[in-house]
Amino acid sequence: MVAAAPMSALAKKKQSGVGPGMNEAGEVVNSSQVEAGWGEEVVGINDYEGEITGKPAPGSKFTQLKIGMPMKQVTDLIGEPTDQGAYVTGKAFIPFFFGGDQYRYEMAYKGQGRLVFAGKSMGTGGNLIWIIHNSNDSGYRD
C-alpha cells in the first residue's frame, strides 16, 4: 500500500486573486516565488493528492504527467531536468513519524517549469505532488 501525500503538505484551500510569482492570467512568471494553494488541487494515480499551478506551454511535456507518478517514471517519460535538488520538510523532525513527505525533491526544466516530489528519504525520489507550469522557466533553481 502506498501512502498518499496529504494535502496539508500543500494546501487545503485554493487561494483567490493573483498568487505570488503569477500574473493576472494565472500564468507562472517566477517559479521560485510560487506558493502552494494557488493552483488546482487534483487527485492522481493511486489516490495521490497534489496541485497543478499555472498554464502549460504549447507542446509542453508536462501535460503527459499525472500527480502520484514515481520520479523514475517521470524522467523516463519526459527526460532529465536542467537542474534538481532536495530539501527536508518539517515532518522529518517529528519523532516516530514514519509517513511520506519528509523530503521534497525539485526538478527544474527549461521552458517547461518545475516538478516537486515527496518522499520518505533523500535517496528514494518519491512521487509527484506538484506540477508548476512556467514557459519562461530558466531551468535552474534559484
C-alpha positions as CSV (number, residue, x, y, z in Angstrom):
1,M,0.0,0.0,0.0
2,V,1.3,3.4,-1.0
3,A,0.6,6.3,1.3
4,A,-0.6,9.4,-0.4
5,A,1.0,12.8,0.3
6,P,-1.6,14.6,2.5
7,M,-2.9,17.9,1.2
8,S,-1.8,19.5,4.4
9,A,1.7,19.1,2.8
10,L,0.5,21.5,0.1
11,A,-2.7,23.5,0.8
12,K,-6.2,22.7,1.8
13,K,-8.0,25.6,0.1
14,K,-7.3,27.3,-3.2
15,Q,-6.5,31.0,-2.8
16,S,-8.2,33.7,-4.7
17,G,-6.6,36.6,-6.5
18,V,-3.2,36.7,-8.0
19,G,-0.7,34.4,-6.4
20,P,3.0,35.1,-5.7
21,G,5.1,34.6,-8.8
22,M,2.0,34.6,-11.0
23,N,0.2,37.1,-13.3
24,E,-3.5,38.0,-13.6
25,A,-3.9,35.4,-16.4
26,G,-3.0,32.6,-14.0
27,E,0.4,32.0,-15.6
28,V,3.5,31.4,-13.5
29,V,6.1,34.1,-14.2
30,N,8.6,33.3,-11.4
31,S,8.7,29.6,-10.4
32,S,10.8,30.2,-7.3
33,Q,8.2,32.6,-5.8
34,V,5.1,30.4,-6.4
35,E,3.4,29.2,-3.2
36,A,1.2,26.1,-2.7
37,G,-2.6,26.8,-2.6
38,W,-2.8,29.0,-5.8
39,G,-3.2,26.1,-8.2
40,E,-5.8,23.4,-8.9
41,E,-6.0,20.6,-6.4
42,V,-6.1,17.2,-8.1
43,V,-6.2,13.5,-7.2
44,G,-3.9,11.5,-9.3
45,I,-2.8,7.9,-9.7
46,N,-3.0,5.7,-6.5
47,D,-5.1,8.4,-4.9
48,Y,-2.2,10.8,-4.5
49,E,-3.3,14.3,-3.9
50,G,-1.4,17.2,-5.4
51,E,-1.5,20.5,-7.1
52,I,-1.1,21.9,-10.6
53,T,-0.2,25.5,-10.9
54,G,0.0,27.7,-14.0
55,K,-0.8,27.0,-17.6
56,P,1.3,24.6,-19.7
57,A,3.4,26.0,-22.6
58,P,2.3,24.9,-26.1
59,G,3.7,21.4,-26.7
60,S,4.7,21.0,-23.0
61,K,5.9,17.6,-22.0
62,F,4.4,18.3,-18.5
63,T,0.9,17.6,-20.0
64,Q,1.9,13.9,-20.1
65,L,2.4,13.8,-16.3
66,K,0.0,12.7,-13.6
67,I,0.2,13.5,-9.9
68,G,1.4,10.4,-8.0
69,M,3.9,9.2,-10.7
70,P,7.2,8.0,-9.3
71,M,10.2,10.1,-10.1
72,K,11.8,7.4,-12.3
73,Q,8.6,7.1,-14.4
74,V,8.6,10.9,-14.9
75,T,12.2,11.1,-16.1
76,D,11.7,8.1,-18.4
77,L,8.7,9.9,-19.9
78,I,10.0,13.5,-20.3
79,G,13.7,13.3,-19.8
80,E,16.3,14.6,-17.3
81,P,15.8,18.0,-15.8
82,T,18.1,21.0,-16.4
83,D,18.6,21.3,-12.6
84,Q,17.5,19.5,-9.5
85,G,17.8,19.4,-5.7
86,A,16.4,18.1,-2.5
87,Y,15.4,19.6,0.8
88,V,14.0,18.4,4.1
89,T,10.5,19.2,5.4
90,G,9.4,19.8,9.0
91,K,7.9,16.3,9.1
92,A,11.4,14.8,9.1
93,F,11.8,16.2,12.7
94,I,8.6,14.7,14.1
95,P,9.5,11.8,16.5
96,F,8.1,8.5,15.4
97,F,6.7,9.9,12.1
98,F,7.1,7.2,9.5
99,G,4.9,8.6,6.8
100,G,5.9,10.2,3.5
101,D,6.7,13.8,2.7
102,Q,9.7,14.0,4.9
103,Y,11.8,15.1,2.0
104,R,11.0,17.1,-1.2
105,Y,12.8,16.7,-4.4
106,E,12.5,19.5,-7.0
107,M,13.3,19.3,-10.7
108,A,13.6,22.3,-13.0
109,Y,13.0,22.1,-16.7
110,K,14.0,25.0,-19.0
111,G,10.9,26.4,-20.8
112,Q,8.6,23.9,-19.0
113,G,8.5,24.7,-15.3
114,R,9.2,22.7,-12.0
115,L,8.2,19.4,-10.6
116,V,8.1,18.6,-6.9
117,F,8.2,15.1,-5.5
118,A,7.5,14.0,-1.9
119,G,9.4,11.0,-0.4
120,K,10.4,9.3,2.8
121,S,14.1,9.6,2.4
122,M,16.6,11.7,0.4
123,G,17.6,8.9,-1.9
124,T,14.2,7.5,-2.8
125,G,13.0,10.3,-5.1
126,G,9.3,9.9,-4.1
127,N,6.1,10.6,-6.0
128,L,5.0,13.7,-8.0
129,I,2.9,16.0,-5.8
130,W,3.2,19.4,-7.6
131,I,3.4,20.5,-11.2
132,I,4.4,24.1,-11.8
133,H,3.9,25.2,-15.4
134,N,6.1,28.1,-16.5
135,S,7.0,28.5,-20.2
136,N,9.7,31.1,-19.2
137,D,11.4,28.9,-16.5
138,S,15.2,29.3,-16.7
139,G,15.7,25.6,-15.8
140,Y,17.8,26.5,-12.8
141,R,16.7,26.5,-9.2
142,D,17.2,29.9,-7.5
